[in-house]
Amino acid sequence: MPGGLELRTARPSDLDQIGSLLVERGEEPDALDHRLVVEGELGWDACAVVVDGDRVVSTATLLDETVRVGDVVLPAGQVELVATDTEYEGRGLVRALMGWAHDRSRDRGHVLQVMIGIPYFYRLFGYEYAIDIPRARGLRESSPPGDREPASSPGDAPAGSILREATAADVPTLVALQEAAQAPYDVAMPHPEERWRWLLAHEGSTTRVLERDGVVVASARTGPPDEGLLVAEATAADTTAAHDLLDALRGLGEPLTIVHRPLTTPGRAWAELLEPGGTDATQYYVRLERPELVLDALRPVLTARLRAAGLGREVVISTFGRHYRLPWTTDAGLGRVEVGGPMQAPGVAGGAGVAPDRLPALLLGHLGIQGLERLYPDVYAPDAEFFGALFPPLTADLLTYYLPW
């Protein structure tokens, strides 16, 4: 790199310097989070650094994820724990590290990348806003669930229930509860099983479970107390467990702010107890380097949508500089994606026009093609019925290392 700097895979001898840099430019728990990643299943190959001699001056880490769309699971990457020494800002170090992360992501078979990041910045590296982040909403303190009295003392829980911090023995149950919570969503990104073990040691949040007669029936992650308690990723086996969990969380003695996931059991049970959410836009970034890989993987989902609508035929999507054609056969449905060159008038071929930076929202977002068409002149589908069935609005639930705000 210019100036004698070197970008390389991180090494165990870099651990303390990386931790110090992450804390200096981020949060105190970031150093532990980094150690959990590199000393866990992913290993040191998951992290890269830029060094000036022996000095670590910039770093980034790539996590493995999976994004489920319908019944299709897409391998994905997520860049986290990015930091640069203030003396070295403005030299393109993050750009170089993002290039490393995307190369590694490609090598690991990922077909997309998903991340939470600071506003606008990651659009410089091919990311676009695509999937809504669920809103954190205040709890109406005067409205206990039904006629129930909320627990009044810290640590209290409803009779027969115990709220406690989760342990490694709870991981299989946590996985099962989250799978059930995410099942109603069209798009979902769960925590990998190994990630749950990191989260139990994570200092930036606490994973709690509610036991009823010795059986775990609900869970939630809570942020550190800071003039209140953020509650996220709540799950429950049933409505009663959801209300018991809320009572027990109230018993911690902090005002609660709850990340509302409307299709989950707690989301439905608590909906009327929450204050209105904010109106500012917050979304996950998504990057699609090769859209044809995602379109090809999603063929079973797209075929099922067209069959359900009785509208099976060839699909043509133009991003203007390129176009993607999926042939249709009666028996097999949509065939493998064929990539072609520029197509400025896709409507002539019965196709849709979608600007390339709108593709992530088209394939994964809550607006569908018709919602995007209302907002953007460079998204249009002359055959509204066909493309509306092919690309409908989608519900999504993504679980990331750090809690939404």
C-alpha positions as CSV (number, residue, x, y, z in Angstrom):
1,M,0.0,0.0,0.0
2,P,1.1,3.6,-0.4
3,G,3.4,5.1,2.3
4,G,4.9,1.7,3.1
5,L,1.7,0.5,4.8
6,E,0.8,-3.2,4.5
7,L,-2.6,-4.9,4.5
8,R,-2.5,-8.5,5.8
9,T,-4.4,-11.1,7.8
10,A,-4.4,-10.4,11.5
11,R,-2.2,-12.4,13.8
12,P,-2.5,-13.4,17.5
13,S,0.4,-10.9,18.2
14,D,-1.9,-8.1,17.0
15,L,-4.7,-8.8,19.5
16,D,-3.9,-6.1,22.0
17,Q,-3.3,-3.4,19.4
18,I,-6.6,-4.3,17.6
19,G,-8.5,-4.2,20.9
20,S,-7.1,-0.9,21.8
21,L,-7.9,0.6,18.4
22,L,-11.4,-0.7,18.5
23,V,-12.0,0.7,22.0
24,E,-10.5,4.1,21.1
25,R,-12.7,4.4,17.9
26,G,-15.7,2.5,19.1
27,E,-17.1,1.0,22.3
28,E,-15.4,-0.6,25.3
29,P,-17.0,-4.1,24.6
30,D,-15.6,-4.1,21.0
31,A,-12.2,-5.5,22.1
32,L,-13.9,-8.6,23.7
33,D,-16.1,-9.0,20.7
34,H,-13.1,-9.1,18.4
35,R,-11.4,-11.7,20.6
36,L,-14.5,-13.9,20.7
37,V,-14.6,-13.9,16.9
38,V,-10.9,-14.6,16.1
39,E,-10.4,-17.1,19.0
40,G,-13.7,-18.8,18.1
41,E,-14.9,-20.8,15.1
42,L,-13.9,-18.2,12.5
43,G,-10.3,-17.8,13.5
44,W,-7.8,-15.2,12.7
45,D,-8.4,-15.4,8.9
46,A,-11.7,-13.6,9.6
47,C,-9.8,-10.4,10.5
48,A,-7.5,-8.1,8.5
49,V,-5.3,-5.2,9.5
50,V,-3.3,-2.4,7.9
51,V,0.0,-2.0,9.6
52,D,2.7,0.7,9.6
53,G,5.7,-1.4,10.6
54,D,4.6,-3.1,13.8
55,R,1.8,-0.7,14.5
56,V,-1.8,-1.7,13.7
57,V,-3.5,1.4,12.2
58,S,-6.7,0.0,10.7
59,T,-8.8,-3.2,11.0
60,A,-12.0,-5.0,9.8
61,T,-13.6,-8.4,10.4
62,L,-15.9,-10.5,8.2
63,L,-18.6,-12.6,9.8
64,D,-20.4,-15.5,8.2
65,E,-24.2,-15.2,8.0
66,T,-27.1,-16.8,6.2
67,V,-30.1,-14.9,4.8
68,R,-33.3,-17.0,4.3
69,V,-35.7,-15.9,1.6
70,G,-38.8,-18.2,1.7
71,D,-37.3,-21.7,1.7
72,V,-34.0,-20.6,0.1
73,V,-30.9,-19.9,2.3
74,L,-28.4,-17.5,0.9
75,P,-24.8,-17.6,2.3
76,A,-23.9,-14.0,3.2
77,G,-21.1,-12.0,4.8
78,Q,-21.2,-9.1,7.3
79,V,-18.4,-6.7,7.9
80,E,-18.0,-5.6,11.5
81,L,-15.4,-4.2,14.0
82,V,-14.1,-1.6,11.5
83,A,-11.7,1.1,12.9
84,T,-8.9,3.3,11.8
85,D,-6.4,5.3,13.8
86,T,-7.2,9.0,13.6
87,E,-3.7,9.8,12.4
88,Y,-4.3,7.6,9.3
89,E,-7.7,8.6,8.3
90,G,-8.3,9.8,4.7
91,R,-5.7,7.5,3.2
92,G,-8.2,4.9,1.8
93,L,-7.5,2.3,4.5
94,V,-11.1,1.3,5.0
95,R,-11.6,1.1,1.2
96,A,-8.7,-1.3,1.1
97,L,-10.1,-3.4,4.0
98,M,-13.6,-3.5,2.5
99,G,-12.0,-4.8,-0.7
100,W,-10.3,-7.5,1.4
101,A,-13.6,-8.3,3.1
102,H,-15.5,-8.6,-0.2
103,D,-12.7,-10.8,-1.7
104,R,-12.9,-13.1,1.3
105,S,-16.7,-13.1,1.3
106,R,-16.6,-14.2,-2.4
107,D,-14.1,-16.9,-1.6
108,R,-16.3,-18.2,1.2
109,G,-19.2,-18.6,-1.2
110,H,-21.2,-15.6,0.0
111,V,-23.6,-14.2,-2.6
112,L,-24.4,-11.0,-0.8
113,Q,-23.3,-8.9,2.2
114,V,-25.5,-7.4,4.9
115,M,-24.5,-4.9,7.6
116,I,-25.6,-2.1,9.9
117,G,-23.4,0.9,9.4
118,I,-23.0,4.7,9.8
119,P,-25.2,6.7,7.4
120,Y,-24.1,6.9,3.8
121,F,-20.5,5.8,4.3
122,Y,-20.8,2.2,3.1
123,R,-22.7,3.2,0.0
124,L,-19.2,4.2,-1.2
125,F,-18.4,0.5,-1.3
126,G,-21.4,-0.9,-3.2
127,Y,-23.9,-1.1,-0.3
128,E,-27.4,0.2,-0.6
129,Y,-30.2,0.6,1.9
130,A,-32.7,-2.2,1.4
131,I,-34.3,-3.7,4.5
132,D,-36.1,-1.9,7.3
133,I,-34.7,-2.1,10.8
134,P,-37.5,-2.7,13.4
135,R,-38.2,0.3,15.6
136,A,-37.4,0.6,19.3
137,R,-40.6,1.8,21.0
138,G,-41.2,2.9,24.6
139,L,-43.4,0.9,26.8
140,R,-46.5,2.5,28.2
141,E,-45.7,2.1,31.9
142,S,-49.4,2.6,32.9
143,S,-50.6,-0.3,30.8
144,P,-49.7,-3.7,32.3
145,P,-50.6,-6.8,30.2
146,G,-54.4,-7.4,30.6
147,D,-55.4,-7.2,34.3
148,R,-52.0,-8.4,35.5
149,E,-50.0,-6.5,38.0
150,P,-46.4,-6.0,36.8
151,A,-43.5,-7.3,38.9
152,S,-42.5,-4.5,41.2
153,S,-39.1,-5.4,42.5
154,P,-35.8,-5.9,40.6
155,G,-35.5,-9.6,39.8
156,D,-39.1,-10.3,40.3
157,A,-41.0,-12.6,37.9
158,P,-44.5,-14.0,37.8
159,A,-45.2,-16.9,40.1
160,G,-43.7,-20.1,38.8
161,S,-41.3,-18.2,36.5
162,I,-37.6,-17.3,36.8
163,L,-35.8,-14.7,34.7
164,R,-32.1,-15.4,34.6
165,E,-29.1,-14.8,32.3
166,A,-28.7,-17.5,29.7
167,T,-25.9,-20.1,29.8
168,A,-24.3,-22.3,27.2
169,A,-26.7,-25.1,28.1
170,D,-29.6,-22.8,26.8
171,V,-28.2,-22.4,23.3
172,P,-30.2,-25.2,21.6
173,T,-33.4,-23.7,23.2
174,L,-32.4,-20.2,22.1
175,V,-31.9,-21.4,18.6
176,A,-35.3,-23.1,18.5
177,L,-37.1,-20.1,20.0
178,Q,-35.6,-17.8,17.4
179,E,-36.3,-20.2,14.5
180,A,-40.0,-20.2,15.6
181,A,-40.0,-16.4,16.0
182,Q,-38.5,-15.9,12.5
183,A,-40.7,-18.5,10.7
184,P,-43.5,-16.0,9.8
185,Y,-41.1,-13.7,8.0
186,D,-40.4,-13.8,4.3
187,V,-36.7,-12.8,4.8
188,A,-34.8,-13.8,7.9
189,M,-31.2,-13.7,9.1
190,P,-30.7,-15.8,12.3
191,H,-27.7,-15.9,14.6
192,P,-25.5,-18.9,13.7
193,E,-25.3,-21.3,16.6
194,E,-21.7,-20.4,17.3
195,R,-22.8,-16.7,17.5
196,W,-25.0,-17.5,20.5
197,R,-22.0,-18.5,22.4
198,W,-20.3,-15.3,21.6
199,L,-23.4,-13.3,22.6
200,L,-23.4,-15.0,26.0
201,A,-19.9,-13.5,26.7
202,H,-20.7,-10.2,24.9
203,E,-20.5,-7.2,27.2
204,G,-22.6,-4.9,25.0
205,S,-25.8,-6.9,25.7
206,T,-27.2,-9.5,28.1
207,T,-29.1,-12.6,26.9
208,R,-31.8,-13.5,29.3
209,V,-34.2,-16.5,29.5
210,L,-37.5,-17.0,31.3
211,E,-38.0,-20.4,32.9
212,R,-41.5,-21.7,33.7
213,D,-41.4,-24.8,36.0
214,G,-37.8,-25.4,34.9
215,V,-38.4,-25.1,31.2
216,V,-37.2,-22.1,29.1
217,V,-40.2,-20.6,27.5
218,A,-39.0,-17.1,26.5
219,S,-35.9,-15.1,25.8
220,A,-34.6,-11.6,25.1
221,R,-31.4,-9.6,24.7
222,T,-31.1,-6.5,26.7
223,G,-28.7,-3.6,26.3
224,P,-26.7,-2.1,29.2
225,P,-28.8,0.1,31.5
226,D,-28.5,3.7,30.3
227,E,-31.5,5.7,31.6
228,G,-33.6,2.6,30.7
229,L,-33.2,-0.8,29.2
230,L,-33.3,-1.7,25.5
231,V,-35.1,-5.0,24.9
232,A,-34.5,-6.8,21.6
233,E,-34.8,-10.2,19.9
234,A,-37.6,-11.2,22.3
235,T,-39.1,-14.7,21.8
236,A,-41.8,-16.6,23.6
237,A,-43.3,-20.1,23.3
238,D,-46.9,-18.7,23.7
239,T,-48.7,-15.5,24.6
240,T,-48.7,-16.2,28.3
241,A,-44.9,-16.7,28.2
242,A,-44.6,-13.3,26.3
243,H,-46.6,-11.5,29.1
244,D,-44.6,-13.3,31.8
245,L,-41.4,-12.2,30.1
246,L,-42.5,-8.6,30.0
247,D,-43.5,-8.7,33.6
248,A,-40.1,-10.1,34.6
249,L,-38.3,-7.5,32.5
250,R,-40.3,-4.8,34.2
251,G,-39.1,-6.2,37.5
252,L,-35.5,-5.3,36.6
253,G,-36.5,-1.8,37.7
254,E,-35.6,0.1,34.5
255,P,-37.9,1.9,32.0
256,L,-38.1,-0.4,29.0
257,T,-37.7,0.4,25.3
258,I,-38.6,-2.5,23.1
259,V,-37.5,-3.3,19.5
260,H,-40.8,-4.3,18.0
261,R,-40.9,-7.4,15.8
262,P,-44.5,-7.4,14.8
263,L,-44.8,-11.0,13.5
264,T,-43.3,-12.7,16.6
265,T,-45.4,-13.9,19.6
266,P,-44.1,-11.1,21.9
267,G,-44.5,-8.6,19.0
268,R,-48.2,-9.4,18.8
269,A,-48.7,-9.7,22.5
270,W,-47.1,-6.4,23.3
271,A,-48.2,-4.3,20.3
272,E,-50.9,-2.3,22.1
273,L,-48.6,-1.7,25.1
274,L,-46.0,0.2,23.1
275,E,-45.7,3.9,22.3
276,P,-45.7,4.9,18.6
277,G,-42.4,4.4,16.8
278,G,-40.3,7.1,15.3
279,T,-40.7,8.1,11.7
280,D,-37.0,8.5,10.6
281,A,-35.8,5.9,8.2
282,T,-33.4,3.2,9.5
283,Q,-32.4,0.3,7.2
284,Y,-29.8,-2.4,6.8
285,Y,-27.3,-2.1,4.1
286,V,-27.2,-4.9,1.4
287,R,-24.5,-5.4,-1.3
288,L,-25.0,-7.5,-4.4
289,E,-21.8,-7.9,-6.4
290,R,-23.3,-10.4,-8.8
291,P,-27.1,-10.2,-8.9
292,E,-27.3,-13.2,-11.2
293,L,-26.1,-15.4,-8.3
294,V,-28.9,-14.3,-6.1
295,L,-31.5,-14.4,-8.8
296,D,-30.3,-17.9,-9.7
297,A,-30.5,-19.1,-6.1
298,L,-34.0,-17.6,-5.7
299,R,-35.5,-19.4,-8.7
300,P,-37.5,-21.8,-6.5
301,V,-39.0,-18.9,-4.6
302,L,-39.7,-16.9,-7.8
303,T,-41.2,-19.9,-9.5
304,A,-43.5,-20.6,-6.6
305,R,-44.8,-17.0,-6.6
306,L,-45.5,-17.2,-10.4
307,R,-47.2,-20.6,-10.1
308,A,-49.4,-19.4,-7.2
309,A,-50.5,-16.4,-9.4
310,G,-51.0,-18.6,-12.5
311,L,-48.6,-16.3,-14.4
312,G,-45.7,-18.5,-15.4
313,R,-43.6,-17.1,-18.3
314,E,-40.1,-15.9,-19.0
315,V,-38.7,-13.1,-16.8
316,V,-36.5,-10.3,-18.1
317,I,-35.0,-7.7,-15.7
318,S,-32.8,-4.9,-17.0
319,T,-30.5,-2.8,-14.9
320,F,-29.9,-0.8,-18.1
321,G,-26.2,-1.6,-18.3
322,R,-26.9,-5.3,-18.2
323,H,-30.0,-7.5,-18.3
324,Y,-31.0,-10.9,-16.7
325,R,-33.2,-13.4,-18.5
326,L,-34.8,-16.4,-16.8
327,P,-36.5,-18.7,-19.3
328,W,-39.7,-20.5,-18.3
329,T,-40.6,-24.1,-18.9
330,T,-43.9,-25.6,-17.8
331,D,-42.4,-28.5,-15.9
332,A,-39.4,-26.9,-14.3
333,G,-40.5,-23.3,-13.9
334,L,-37.8,-20.6,-14.2
335,G,-34.5,-21.8,-15.7
336,R,-30.9,-20.7,-15.0
337,V,-30.2,-17.0,-15.3
338,E,-28.8,-15.8,-18.6
339,V,-26.8,-12.5,-18.4
340,G,-26.8,-10.1,-21.3
341,G,-25.6,-6.7,-22.2
342,P,-27.2,-3.3,-22.1
343,M,-31.0,-3.1,-22.5
344,Q,-32.5,0.4,-22.4
345,A,-36.1,-0.6,-23.3
346,P,-36.9,-3.8,-21.3
347,G,-40.6,-3.2,-21.8
348,V,-40.3,-4.2,-25.4
349,A,-39.1,-7.6,-24.3
350,G,-41.9,-7.8,-21.7
351,G,-39.4,-7.0,-19.0
352,A,-38.9,-4.7,-16.1
353,G,-36.4,-1.9,-15.6
354,V,-34.6,-1.7,-12.2
355,A,-31.7,0.6,-11.5
356,P,-28.8,-1.6,-10.2
357,D,-28.8,0.2,-6.8
358,R,-32.4,-0.7,-6.3
359,L,-32.0,-4.5,-6.8
360,P,-31.3,-5.2,-3.1
361,A,-34.6,-3.5,-2.1
362,L,-36.4,-5.3,-4.9
363,L,-35.3,-8.7,-3.9
364,L,-35.3,-8.3,-0.1
365,G,-37.2,-5.2,0.9
366,H,-40.6,-4.2,2.1
367,L,-41.8,-2.1,-0.8
368,G,-41.9,-4.7,-3.6
369,I,-41.6,-3.6,-7.2
370,Q,-44.8,-1.5,-7.2
371,G,-43.7,0.4,-4.1
372,L,-40.3,1.1,-5.6
373,E,-41.9,2.1,-8.9
374,R,-43.9,4.8,-7.0
375,L,-40.7,6.3,-5.6
376,Y,-38.1,6.0,-8.3
377,P,-38.4,6.8,-12.0
378,D,-35.6,4.2,-12.8
379,V,-37.8,1.3,-11.5
380,Y,-40.7,0.4,-13.7
381,A,-42.7,-2.7,-14.8
382,P,-45.2,-2.3,-17.6
383,D,-46.8,-5.6,-16.7
384,A,-47.9,-4.7,-13.2
385,E,-49.7,-7.9,-12.4
386,F,-46.9,-10.2,-13.5
387,F,-44.1,-8.3,-11.8
388,G,-46.2,-7.5,-8.7
389,A,-46.6,-11.2,-8.2
390,L,-42.9,-11.9,-8.8
391,F,-41.6,-9.2,-6.5
392,P,-44.1,-8.5,-3.8
393,P,-43.4,-6.5,-0.5
394,L,-41.6,-8.8,1.9
395,T,-41.4,-8.9,5.7
396,A,-38.0,-9.2,7.1
397,D,-36.3,-10.0,10.5
398,L,-32.5,-9.8,10.6
399,L,-30.5,-10.5,13.7
400,T,-27.1,-8.8,13.8
401,Y,-24.2,-8.9,16.3
402,Y,-25.2,-5.5,17.6
403,L,-28.6,-4.5,18.7
404,P,-30.7,-2.0,16.6
405,W,-31.2,1.4,18.2
